[in-house]
Amino acid sequence: MFESIITVPIDLYRFMICICVALVLGFLGSLVFTYKKFHTGSLAVTLALLPAVVTVVIMMVNGNVGAGLAVAGTFALVRFRSAPGSAREITGIFFSVALGLACGMGYVALAVVFFIVFSAAVLILTAVHFGEGGAVRQLKITIPENLDYDELFDDIFEKYAHHCDLIRVRTTNMGTLLELTYSVNLKDPKISKKFIDELRCRNGNLNIICGREIEKDLI
């Protein structure tokens, strides 16, 4: 059952089986990794189509060492042209590649079993919010350059966040303003208006930017 269905030379029947299984598993895998998580449309399409692409590449290489090295070089170029993603997105990419490798080598049943087990683990961890200690957001606050920012917002952060780290300070507006960049682990995933209002009262109603949720381990 778990043996490869690929024969040499590859016939159209087995080729279509591998491609169709890769497309179906890729589509379902895309749904799994984008479930209840912020994602772009390009990510969803990539996760859906990548297994089929890898399947064709592996079937075309088919033991040819020279072709295999050329493929490795191509993937390396794609890596350097790609923007870094979140840890979840990178895991989804590797998951899609693994499905494509299994289908490309003819281990269709093994690919299906791997998909079921891995997807179940992802959905369970997502449902129980495993590893989530709150919403981690990037917060940018502009203050006048004459203010001491060391403990300026500590009481507000203690009220609305589990913890907060100052990750960057830079001058703006010809040195008359300072832009403070924090990573804030909010207690409430939603950005509270009261939280923003209290910050505005403290920074003289200058610019405040609170971005979308980001990966805590990539800050």
ZILINHU-V723626 format. One record per pair of residues at least 4 apart in sequence whose ideal C-beta (glycine too) atoms are under 7 Angstrom apart, sorted by the first residue. I is the first residue (numbers start at 1). GAP is how many residues later the second one is. D is the distance in whole Angstrom. If there is no record, write none. Layout:
i	gap	d
I	GAP	D
I	GAP	D
This chain:
i	gap	d
1	108	5
2	105	7
2	107	5
2	108	5
4	101	6
4	102	3
4	103	5
5	9	5
5	12	7
5	101	5
5	103	6
6	4	6
6	8	6
6	99	7
6	100	3
7	4	7
7	7	7
10	4	6
10	5	5
10	49	6
11	4	7
12	4	6
13	4	7
14	4	6
15	4	6
15	44	7
16	4	6
17	4	6
17	91	6
18	4	6
18	37	5
18	41	7
18	85	5
18	86	7
18	88	7
18	90	6
19	4	6
19	33	6
19	36	6
20	4	6
21	4	6
21	82	6
21	87	5
21	90	7
22	4	6
22	29	4
22	30	4
22	33	4
22	77	6
22	78	6
22	81	4
23	4	6
23	29	5
24	4	6
25	4	6
25	26	6
25	74	5
25	86	6
25	90	5
26	4	6
26	21	7
26	22	5
26	23	6
26	24	6
26	25	4
26	26	6
26	70	6
26	73	7
27	4	7
27	21	5
28	4	6
29	4	6
29	18	6
29	66	6
29	67	6
29	70	7
29	86	7
29	90	7
30	4	6
30	14	5
30	17	4
30	18	4
31	4	6
32	87	5
32	90	5
32	91	6
33	14	6
33	55	7
33	59	4
33	89	7
34	5	4
34	10	5
35	88	7
35	91	6
36	90	6
37	51	7
38	174	6
38	175	7
39	4	5
39	5	6
41	4	6
42	4	6
43	4	6
43	46	6
44	4	6
45	4	6
46	4	6
47	45	5
47	49	5
49	4	6
50	4	6
50	43	7
50	46	4
50	47	7
50	50	6
51	4	6
51	45	5
51	48	4
51	49	4
51	52	6
52	4	7
52	48	7
53	4	7
53	47	7
54	4	6
54	43	5
54	46	3
54	47	6
54	50	6
55	4	6
55	45	5
55	48	4
55	49	4
56	4	6
57	4	6
57	14	6
57	47	7
58	42	7
58	43	6
58	46	3
58	47	6
59	45	5
60	7	7
61	6	5
61	7	5
61	10	6
64	4	6
65	4	7
66	4	7
67	4	6
68	4	6
69	4	7
70	4	7
71	4	6
72	4	6
73	4	7
74	4	7
75	4	6
76	4	7
77	4	6
78	4	6
85	4	3
85	5	6
86	129	4
86	132	6
87	4	6
87	128	5
87	130	6
87	131	6
88	4	6
89	4	7
90	4	7
91	4	6
92	4	6
93	4	6
94	4	6
95	4	7
95	23	6
96	4	6
97	4	6
98	4	6
98	16	7
99	4	6
99	12	5
99	16	6
100	4	6
101	4	6
102	5	5
102	8	5
102	9	4
102	12	6
103	5	6
103	8	5
107	4	6
108	4	7
109	4	6
110	4	6
111	4	6
112	4	6
113	4	6
114	4	6
115	4	6
116	4	6
117	4	7
118	4	6
119	4	6
120	4	6
121	4	6
122	4	6
123	4	6
124	4	6
125	5	4
133	29	6
133	52	6
134	28	5
134	51	5
134	52	5
134	53	6
135	51	5
135	54	4
135	78	5
136	47	6
136	49	5
136	77	6
136	78	6
136	80	4
137	47	5
137	49	6
137	73	6
137	74	6
137	75	7
137	76	6
137	77	7
138	43	7
138	45	6
138	73	4
138	76	6
139	43	4
139	45	5
139	71	5
140	39	6
140	41	5
140	69	4
141	39	5
141	58	6
141	62	6
141	67	5
142	30	7
142	35	5
142	37	5
142	61	7
142	64	4
142	65	4
143	4	5
143	6	6
143	34	7
143	35	5
143	37	7
143	60	5
143	63	6
144	33	6
144	60	6
145	26	7
145	30	6
145	31	6
145	32	6
145	33	5
147	5	6
148	4	7
149	29	7
149	31	6
152	50	6
153	4	6
153	46	7
153	49	6
154	4	6
155	4	7
156	4	6
156	42	5
156	43	6
156	46	7
157	4	5
157	7	4
157	27	7
160	26	6
160	27	6
160	32	6
160	35	5
161	23	5
161	24	6
161	25	5
161	26	6
162	23	4
162	25	6
163	22	5
164	18	5
164	20	5
165	17	6
165	18	5
166	14	6
166	16	6
167	14	5
167	15	7
167	16	6
167	52	7
168	13	4
169	9	6
169	11	6
170	9	5
171	4	5
171	7	6
172	5	5
172	7	5
173	4	4
177	29	7
183	36	5
188	4	6
191	4	7
191	5	7
191	19	5
193	4	6
194	4	6
195	4	7
196	4	6
196	12	6
196	14	7
197	4	7
198	4	7
199	4	6
199	9	5
200	5	5
200	8	6
203	5	7
214	4	7
214	5	6
